[in-house]
Amino acid sequence: MEPQRLQEYGVGIFEAIPTKSALKKALKKKCISINGTIATTATIIRGGEHITFTIPKETGPKKQLIFPLQVLFEDDYLAAIHKPAGIEVSGNKFKTISNALPQNLQTSSLSDATTPQPVHRLDYATTGIVLVGKTNSSIRSLNKMFEDKTIAKTYYAITIGKMEPDGSISSVIDGKASLSEYKVLQSAHSERFGTLNLVTLNPKTGRRHQLRKHLYSLGNPILGDKDYALENLILKGKGLYLHAYSLEFVHPFTSQRIKIMDETPKKFKKIFEL
């Protein structure tokens, strides 16, 4: 046969490519190969070649989670968002803070920008600040800062029962040492619970359910906690009264002193003046 451009010769030889424009699109998408080599519009057919058409696997657009988040702080390196109660930070579920981040944060302009990723967790029922890395180097740095305990965390909680004005709680959780400090800010009489306290909490380590376990161990569980509760003292339907109020740290890239605060939920203000 006379040498001929594949762009002309290939029209109609495959059912999926019935027209010249369809053939051109297939070539552009690198779906056609000649003797195992990807063909182009300039490829010449001389006869005896093995022509292969590979149908690309259909990949639909990734489903996006539409879940508006309140952004408390953001720059090119990192961000901080308010986590509401009733949503996981990350995990196998579709509805997570992690899956909602790309729709709520600006894309970093830095060279190692990546999909925004939470660098720590809050429990499902806990509200408050979640810190997020927006670049690979920022995620590594923030993880190291949490590991080195150079990020100061302050929580608010409402607890049940009479407490000492302040103190520290240490225990072993999951085989590791844990330490929390607390201070009672206000106390109020409650007909159902006897005494309710507004306390600040400063976890010095980051074990799973640490604050909830520590307060329960004192005999002063957090109001609304169903897992670490005293018999007949479970408040249902109002959620957990534990809020990650502030984070304070030195920015790993700008060296600025950063303090991020997240206003305490309204349900706290119905019990105590803040």
Summary of the structure (lengths in Angstrom):
residues: 274
radius of gyration: 28.8
end to end distance: 88.6
largest distance: 98.7
contacts: 772
relative contact order: 0.12
helix: 16%
strand: 35%
